[in-house]
Amino acid sequence: MAKKSKQTRPAQAPAAQDKPATLKDLLDPKVLEKLKAQANDLKQEEEDRKATKRQQEEEARKAEQKRKENDFEYLLNNTKQDWKQYK
């Protein structure tokens, strides 16, 4: 059996200047800042919308619980006390 000779690849020098230009490089810094500010505003609006939605759901849940607490049948069925003790 013949030994296989290993092929060596020529080392590639890192060519930082040969990289293609990115959009970030091509945009004016002022435009880039405006885009970042707009993205931050949109994120803040989304967080505010989620917070208000969560608050509305919490209020609805509290209103439903209050309605149930005024319903005698619900309270009777869901009580944790053992009423047989009081006979």
Secondary structure by P-SEA (a helix, b strand, c coil): cbbbbbbbccccccccccccccccccccaaaaaaaaaaaaaaaaaaaaaaaaaaaaaaaaaaaaaaaaaacaaaaaacccccccccc
